[in-house]
């Protein structure tokens, strides 16, 4: 029955035509003036995206590669770090830090909630020797937003502490300007709001973080920031780059910068509001107490398995994501970052209504769609 599947997962996301066209070109060799020119253009556009003149590096890896680079280049064995652990990817910060021998303070938070500032200050008061605070700005597994400003203030109040941010589902959704916010290390990945396939990760590091490069005693080879920085400033990479992804990134950054970061952030805020208000209109409950603008996590109704709901939505042409670990079968996650607009959200909510109806949930068809339309009128 499906004629076309529409992707509403929080990574990978749909690709714009300009990106698809770039990906479909014949590959070029990376050790050429042609690639060097494109590579340097992309570096300059990434700097505009983050409103910085500092180094912004690209690795041929998923976002987790840049997360690993954040650990091995800027910390030493036994360094004490505080992990804001509020979901699957908070756990990834914890596990990466432990893998490389860091002393981890694991601040565990109920999934769907954000940190408590008083609790955070209490932890820091008892651990003034922490060398880093590791956090997701947008925790993808729960669609939860963590405010970075208080964390930056705490980090800056300590003698030698770096704020390390996973911005994999926030860069390209919000205006994420590291120097303005106080971020020392920021990572992101290609398959989210940058509107590319997986395989490319990006890392920014501050002047404060750069001073750590000479001191770090952790093992590093492929993810060496020093080695990559030396090469990338000249328009090349230490190892084979993701050539076509970098060429396609040039196109997606053109689209992002043409829209403008303030307008882009407003669009994502409105799409998030439309989706979240629509599902609430249907009587559904959001998982997150601090919802992100990248995706919406929503509980399925009592007696309805979320994974079965997803299967019916998929048969009707809409693919959404499910819950992880203890949330499996309990939530669905609907993405609205990157190449999405209001009409996309009308499609997603319309199919959600039909799927719920088919599963016996009493829903007034069109009620959620109407809410999206009302917010669409507000936003246009």
C-alpha positions in Angstrom: 0.0 0.0 0.0 2.9 2.4 0.7 3.8 4.5 -2.3 6.3 6.7 -0.5 7.9 6.5 2.9 8.3 9.8 4.7 11.1 9.9 7.3 10.4 11.5 10.7 13.1 9.9 12.7 15.6 12.0 14.7 18.4 11.0 12.5 18.8 10.3 9.7 16.5 13.0 8.5 15.2 13.8 4.9 17.7 15.3 2.5 17.1 18.4 0.5 17.3 18.1 -3.4 20.5 20.2 -3.4 22.2 17.7 -1.1 20.9 14.7 -3.0 22.3 16.2 -6.2 25.7 16.8 -4.6 25.8 13.2 -3.3 25.1 11.8 -6.7 28.1 13.5 -8.4 31.0 11.5 -9.6 33.6 11.4 -6.8 36.7 13.5 -7.0 40.2 12.9 -5.5 40.8 14.5 -2.1 44.5 15.4 -2.7 43.6 18.0 -5.4 43.3 21.8 -5.5 39.6 21.3 -6.4 38.8 19.4 -3.1 41.0 21.8 -1.1 39.0 24.8 -2.3 35.7 23.1 -1.4 37.1 21.9 2.0 38.2 25.5 2.9 34.8 26.8 1.8 33.1 24.3 4.2 35.4 25.3 7.1 34.5 28.9 6.6 30.8 28.2 6.5 31.0 26.1 9.6 32.6 29.0 11.3 29.7 31.2 10.2 27.3 28.6 11.5 28.9 28.7 14.9 29.7 32.5 14.8 33.4 31.9 15.4 36.8 32.4 13.8 38.3 29.5 15.7 39.2 26.0 14.3 36.3 23.8 13.4 37.3 20.2 12.5 35.7 17.5 10.5 36.1 13.7 11.1 35.0 10.9 8.9 32.9 9.3 11.6 29.5 9.4 13.3 29.0 12.0 16.0 30.3 9.5 18.5 33.8 9.9 16.9 33.8 13.6 17.7 32.6 12.8 21.3 35.6 10.4 21.6 37.9 13.1 20.3 36.6 15.5 23.0 37.7 13.0 25.7 41.1 11.8 24.3 42.5 15.2 23.3 41.5 17.4 26.2 41.7 15.3 29.3 44.2 13.1 31.3 43.7 9.8 32.9 42.0 10.1 36.3 40.7 13.6 35.5 37.4 14.2 37.3 34.5 15.0 35.1 30.8 15.5 35.8 28.4 13.9 33.4 24.8 15.1 33.1 23.3 11.7 32.5 19.6 12.1 31.5 19.3 9.6 28.6 20.9 7.2 26.3 23.5 9.7 25.1 24.2 11.0 28.5 25.2 7.4 29.2 27.4 7.5 26.2 29.4 10.5 27.7 29.7 8.4 30.9 30.8 5.3 29.1 33.4 7.1 26.9 34.9 8.9 29.9 35.2 5.7 31.9 36.7 3.8 28.9 39.6 6.2 28.8 40.2 6.2 32.6 38.5 9.4 33.7 37.0 9.7 37.2 33.3 10.1 36.4 30.7 11.8 38.7 27.6 10.3 37.2 24.7 12.7 37.9 21.8 10.5 36.9 18.5 12.2 36.0 15.2 10.6 35.3 14.7 10.3 31.6 12.6 13.2 30.3 13.8 15.6 33.0 16.6 18.1 33.0 19.1 18.9 35.7 18.3 20.5 39.0 20.5 23.5 39.4 20.6 23.3 43.2 21.7 19.6 43.0 24.2 20.5 40.4 25.7 23.3 42.5 25.9 20.9 45.5 27.8 18.4 43.4 30.2 21.0 42.2 30.7 22.5 45.7 31.9 19.1 46.8 34.1 18.6 43.7 35.8 21.8 42.9 38.6 19.9 41.1 36.4 18.7 38.2 38.0 19.2 34.9 34.9 19.0 32.7 31.1 19.1 32.6 29.8 16.8 29.8 26.2 17.3 28.6 23.8 17.0 25.7 22.2 20.3 24.8 19.4 18.2 23.2 19.1 14.6 24.6 17.9 12.8 21.5 16.6 9.7 23.3 14.1 11.7 25.3 13.7 14.8 23.2 14.8 16.9 26.2 16.5 20.3 26.2 19.2 21.2 28.7 19.9 24.9 29.2 23.6 25.5 28.8 23.9 29.0 30.3 23.9 27.9 34.0 26.4 25.1 33.2 28.7 27.6 31.5 28.6 29.9 34.5 29.5 27.0 36.8 32.2 25.8 34.5 33.7 29.3 34.3 33.6 29.7 38.0 36.0 26.8 38.5 39.7 27.0 38.1 40.2 24.7 35.1 37.0 23.2 33.9 35.7 22.7 30.3 32.1 22.7 29.3 31.8 19.8 26.7 28.6 19.8 24.7 27.0 17.2 22.5 25.2 19.4 20.0 24.3 16.6 17.6 20.6 17.4 17.7 20.9 21.1 18.6 23.4 22.6 16.1 21.2 23.7 13.1 18.1 23.7 15.3 19.0 26.5 17.7 21.5 29.4 17.4 24.4 27.6 19.0 27.2 30.1 19.3 29.9 28.6 21.6 31.8 31.8 22.5 28.5 33.6 23.3 27.2 30.7 25.4 30.5 29.7 27.0 31.0 26.3 25.4 34.6 25.0 25.3 34.1 21.9 23.2 31.1 21.4 20.9 30.4 18.3 18.7 27.8 17.6 16.1 27.0 15.1 13.4 25.9 15.1 9.8 22.7 13.1 9.8 20.6 15.5 12.0 19.8 19.1 11.3 22.8 19.4 8.9 20.6 17.3 6.5 23.2 14.8 5.4 23.6 11.0 5.6 25.6 9.7 8.5 29.3 9.6 8.4 30.7 13.1 9.2 31.3 14.6 12.6 32.4 18.1 13.6 34.3 19.5 16.5 34.8 23.0 17.8 37.2 23.8 20.6 37.8 27.1 22.5 41.1 28.8 23.3 40.8 27.5 26.9 40.4 24.0 25.6 43.3 24.4 23.2 45.7 24.8 26.1 44.9 21.3 27.2 46.1 19.7 23.9 49.7 19.7 24.9 48.9 18.2 28.4 46.6 15.3 27.4 48.2 11.9 28.0 45.3 9.8 26.7 46.0 7.6 23.6 44.9 9.1 20.3 45.6 8.4 16.7 42.8 8.7 14.2 41.0 11.3 16.4 44.0 13.5 17.1 42.9 17.1 17.1 46.5 18.4 16.7 47.1 16.2 13.6 43.8 17.1 12.0 44.1 20.8 12.8 47.5 21.1 11.2 46.2 19.5 8.0 42.7 21.0 7.9 43.9 24.6 8.2 45.6 23.9 4.9 42.5 22.4 3.3 43.3 18.7 3.7 42.8 16.0 6.3 45.2 13.7 8.1 43.4 10.6 6.7 41.0 10.0 3.9 38.0 12.3 4.3 34.3 11.7 3.6 34.7 13.4 0.3 31.1 13.4 -1.0 29.7 14.2 2.4 31.9 17.3 2.7 30.8 18.4 -0.8 27.2 17.8 0.2 27.8 19.7 3.5 28.8 22.7 1.4 25.3 22.6 -0.1 23.4 22.1 3.1 25.3 24.9 4.8 24.4 27.2 1.9 20.7 26.4 2.6 21.1 27.0 6.4 23.1 30.3 6.0 20.7 31.5 3.3 17.7 31.0 5.6 19.7 32.7 8.4 20.2 31.3 11.9 17.6 33.4 13.7 14.9 32.4 11.1 16.0 28.8 11.2 15.8 28.7 15.0 12.3 30.3 14.9 11.1 27.8 12.3 12.3 24.9 14.5 10.6 26.4 17.6 7.3 26.8 15.7 7.5 23.2 14.3 8.2 21.9 17.8 5.3 23.9 19.3 2.9 22.7 16.5 3.8 19.1 17.0 3.8 19.2 20.8 0.5 21.1 21.0 -1.1 18.8 18.4 -0.3 15.6 20.3 -1.5 17.1 23.6 -4.7 18.1 21.7 -5.1 14.3 21.0 -4.9 13.6 24.7 -1.4 12.3 24.6 1.3 13.1 27.1 4.8 14.4 26.4 7.7 12.5 27.9 9.9 15.5 28.4 9.4 18.3 31.0 11.8 20.4 29.0 10.9 19.6 25.4 13.5 20.1 22.7 12.9 21.8 19.3 14.6 18.9 17.5 12.0 16.1 18.1 9.0 15.3 20.2 8.8 12.3 22.4 5.2 11.3 23.3 3.7 8.4 25.3 1.3 6.1 23.5 -2.1 5.9 25.2 -2.7 3.4 28.0 -3.1 -0.1 26.5 -1.5 0.7 23.2 2.0 -0.5 22.5 4.0 2.3 20.9 6.0 0.0 18.6 2.7 -1.4 17.2 1.5 2.2 16.7 4.8 2.9 14.8 4.2 -0.1 12.6 0.7 1.1 11.6 2.1 4.6 10.9 4.8 3.1 8.8 2.3 1.1 6.8 0.6 4.5 6.1 3.9 6.0 4.9 5.2 7.7 8.1 8.3 6.3 9.8 8.9 7.6 13.4 11.3 6.4 16.0 10.5 4.5 19.2 11.8 4.5 22.7 15.1 3.0 23.9 15.8 0.8 26.9 13.0 1.0 29.4 11.0 3.3 27.1 10.8 0.7 24.4 7.1 0.2 23.5 6.1 3.2 25.5 6.9 6.3 23.4 7.2 7.4 19.8 9.6 10.2 18.7 8.7 12.5 15.9 11.5 14.5 14.4 11.1 18.1 13.1 14.7 19.2 12.6 16.3 20.1 9.3 14.4 19.7 6.1 10.9 20.0 7.6 8.1 22.5 7.3 4.5 22.8 8.6 3.0 20.7 5.8 5.3 17.8 6.9 4.0 18.1 10.4 0.4 18.1 9.1 1.2 14.8 7.4 2.7 13.2 10.5 -0.1 14.2 12.8 -2.7 13.2 10.3 -1.3 9.7 10.1 -0.8 9.5 13.8 -4.5 10.2 14.2 -5.5 7.5 11.8 -3.1 5.0 13.4 -4.6 5.7 16.8 -8.1 5.4 15.5 -7.3 2.0 13.9 -5.9 0.8 17.3 -9.2 1.6 19.0 -8.2 4.9 20.6 -11.0 7.4 20.7 -9.7 10.3 18.7 -11.5 13.0 16.9 -9.9 12.9 13.4 -8.5 16.3 12.4 -8.2 17.7 15.9 -4.5 17.5 16.0 -4.1 18.7 12.4 -6.3 21.7 13.2 -3.9 22.6 16.0 -0.9 22.5 13.6 -2.8 24.7 11.2 -3.6 27.2 13.9 0.1 27.5 14.8 0.9 27.5 11.1 -1.3 30.6 10.8 0.5 32.2 13.7 4.0 31.5 12.2 3.5 32.4 8.6 
